[in-house]
Amino acid sequence: MIPFSCFVTTPNDLTRVRYLLAVLALAFGCGGDTPTSSAGRVPTGPFLARQSVTIALGSNTLFPGQFQLRHVTLDDDPKRFNYHLSGDFSVSDGYSIEAFLMKREDVPEIVEGRDVERLWRTGVTRSSSWEITMPQAGNYTFVLDNRVGEPEWKTITTRLILSWDQF
């Protein structure tokens, strides 16, 4: 075996070797296909893929005292992990609302007007964006709430996406 020092005799040679190693590391370390906007999966390696499902996308109107529920289900599947709930909302007509995440089993309580435990909340605001790491599998409900703040109808543009890594 020939020692490495035989090839590197000047500082300029050492710089070339470092550059070559960096290029090789990038070439072999990246792997996978180039993601496109139309792809359903974003490759993250040969055995792991990021997948997502859109839960809410678009505009809707909430009248005073009204709320909108969107169910979010996290499967207890050993091949799925690292769940994230991301999204945003903005109120274009009207003032502020609140968005929050709760357990689905508490839906009857909120429908009857009782206070429920909120696992995460934006607070009363005109716009917000988020990325929530979901701690465990289960059934959750995402709520847009016009029962707080000003008593008037509001037009809300919402985006809510659930993503996870999968083997």
C-alpha positions as CSV (number, residue, x, y, z in Angstrom):
1,M,0.0,0.0,0.0
2,I,1.3,3.4,-1.0
3,P,1.1,6.1,1.8
4,F,-1.1,9.1,1.2
5,S,1.8,11.4,1.8
6,C,3.4,10.2,-1.5
7,F,0.6,11.9,-3.5
8,V,0.5,15.1,-1.5
9,T,3.7,17.0,-1.7
10,T,2.6,20.7,-1.7
11,P,-0.2,22.7,0.0
12,N,-1.8,23.1,-3.5
13,D,-1.9,19.3,-3.9
14,L,-3.6,19.0,-0.5
15,T,-6.2,21.6,-1.5
16,R,-7.0,19.6,-4.7
17,V,-7.3,16.3,-2.7
18,R,-9.7,18.0,-0.3
19,Y,-11.8,19.4,-3.2
20,L,-11.9,16.0,-4.8
21,L,-13.0,14.3,-1.5
22,A,-15.7,17.0,-1.1
23,V,-17.0,16.4,-4.6
24,L,-17.0,12.6,-4.1
25,A,-18.9,13.0,-0.8
26,L,-21.6,15.1,-2.4
27,A,-21.9,12.7,-5.4
28,F,-22.2,9.6,-3.3
29,G,-23.9,11.1,-0.3
30,C,-26.9,12.7,-2.0
31,G,-28.5,9.6,-3.5
32,G,-32.2,9.3,-4.5
33,D,-34.1,11.0,-7.3
34,T,-34.5,14.7,-7.7
35,P,-37.9,15.7,-6.2
36,T,-40.4,17.5,-8.5
37,S,-43.5,19.5,-7.7
38,S,-45.7,16.7,-9.0
39,A,-44.1,13.9,-7.0
40,G,-46.2,12.3,-4.3
41,R,-43.1,11.3,-2.4
42,V,-40.0,13.2,-1.7
43,P,-37.1,10.7,-1.7
44,T,-34.9,11.0,1.4
45,G,-32.7,7.9,0.8
46,P,-32.9,4.4,-0.5
47,F,-35.1,3.1,2.3
48,L,-36.9,6.2,3.6
49,A,-39.5,8.4,2.0
50,R,-41.3,11.6,3.1
51,Q,-45.0,11.3,2.4
52,S,-47.9,13.8,3.0
53,V,-51.6,14.3,2.8
54,T,-53.4,17.6,2.4
55,I,-56.2,17.9,5.0
56,A,-57.4,21.4,4.2
57,L,-56.6,23.8,1.4
58,G,-58.6,26.8,0.2
59,S,-61.0,29.5,1.4
60,N,-64.1,29.3,3.5
61,T,-66.4,31.5,5.4
62,L,-67.1,31.1,9.2
63,F,-70.0,32.9,10.6
64,P,-70.2,34.3,14.2
65,G,-70.1,31.5,16.8
66,Q,-69.1,28.9,14.1
67,F,-66.1,26.6,14.0
68,Q,-64.7,24.2,11.5
69,L,-63.3,20.8,12.4
70,R,-60.7,18.8,10.4
71,H,-59.9,15.3,11.6
72,V,-56.2,14.3,11.7
73,T,-55.4,10.6,12.1
74,L,-51.9,9.3,12.9
75,D,-51.6,5.6,12.2
76,D,-49.9,3.4,14.7
77,D,-47.8,1.8,12.0
78,P,-44.2,0.7,12.8
79,K,-43.2,1.8,9.3
80,R,-44.4,5.4,9.8
81,F,-42.8,7.9,12.1
82,N,-41.9,11.5,12.6
83,Y,-45.3,13.0,12.0
84,H,-45.6,16.8,11.4
85,L,-48.7,18.9,11.0
86,S,-47.9,22.1,9.1
87,G,-49.9,24.9,7.6
88,D,-51.1,28.4,7.9
89,F,-54.2,30.5,7.8
90,S,-55.1,34.2,7.1
91,V,-58.3,36.1,7.6
92,S,-59.1,38.3,4.6
93,D,-62.6,39.5,5.5
94,G,-63.1,40.2,9.2
95,Y,-60.6,40.3,12.0
96,S,-59.2,37.4,14.0
97,I,-59.8,33.8,14.8
98,E,-58.1,31.0,16.7
99,A,-56.8,27.7,15.5
100,F,-56.0,24.8,17.8
101,L,-55.4,21.1,17.9
102,M,-57.3,18.8,20.3
103,K,-58.1,15.1,20.9
104,R,-60.9,13.9,18.7
105,E,-62.6,12.3,21.6
106,D,-63.3,15.8,22.9
107,V,-65.3,16.8,19.8
108,P,-68.8,16.3,21.5
109,E,-67.6,18.5,24.3
110,I,-66.7,21.4,22.1
111,V,-69.9,21.0,20.0
112,E,-71.9,21.4,23.2
113,G,-69.9,24.6,24.0
114,R,-67.7,23.2,26.8
115,D,-64.1,24.1,27.1
116,V,-61.7,21.4,26.0
117,E,-58.0,20.7,26.5
118,R,-56.0,22.2,23.6
119,L,-52.8,20.4,22.7
120,W,-51.6,23.3,20.7
121,R,-53.1,26.7,19.8
122,T,-52.3,29.9,17.8
123,G,-54.1,32.3,20.1
124,V,-56.5,34.8,18.7
125,T,-54.9,36.3,15.6
126,R,-55.4,37.4,12.0
127,S,-52.8,35.1,10.5
128,S,-50.5,32.4,11.6
129,S,-48.2,29.6,10.3
130,W,-47.0,26.5,12.2
131,E,-45.2,23.2,12.1
132,I,-46.2,20.9,14.9
133,T,-44.3,17.7,15.7
134,M,-47.0,15.2,16.6
135,P,-45.9,13.2,19.7
136,Q,-47.8,9.9,19.3
137,A,-50.3,8.0,17.1
138,G,-54.0,8.8,17.7
139,N,-57.0,10.7,16.5
140,Y,-56.9,14.4,16.7
141,T,-59.0,17.3,15.4
142,F,-57.8,20.6,14.1
143,V,-60.2,23.5,14.8
144,L,-60.7,26.9,13.1
145,D,-62.7,28.8,15.8
146,N,-64.8,31.9,15.1
147,R,-66.3,31.8,18.6
148,V,-63.6,34.1,19.9
149,G,-62.7,37.6,19.1
150,E,-65.1,39.8,17.1
151,P,-68.7,38.6,16.5
152,E,-68.8,38.8,12.7
153,W,-68.3,36.5,9.7
154,K,-64.8,35.9,8.4
155,T,-63.3,34.6,5.2
156,I,-60.3,32.4,6.0
157,T,-57.7,30.9,3.7
158,T,-56.3,27.7,5.2
159,R,-53.6,25.2,4.4
160,L,-53.1,22.1,6.6
161,I,-50.8,19.3,5.6
162,L,-49.9,16.1,7.6
163,S,-46.5,14.6,6.7
164,W,-44.4,11.7,7.9
165,D,-41.4,9.6,7.1
166,Q,-42.0,6.0,6.0
167,F,-39.8,3.0,5.4
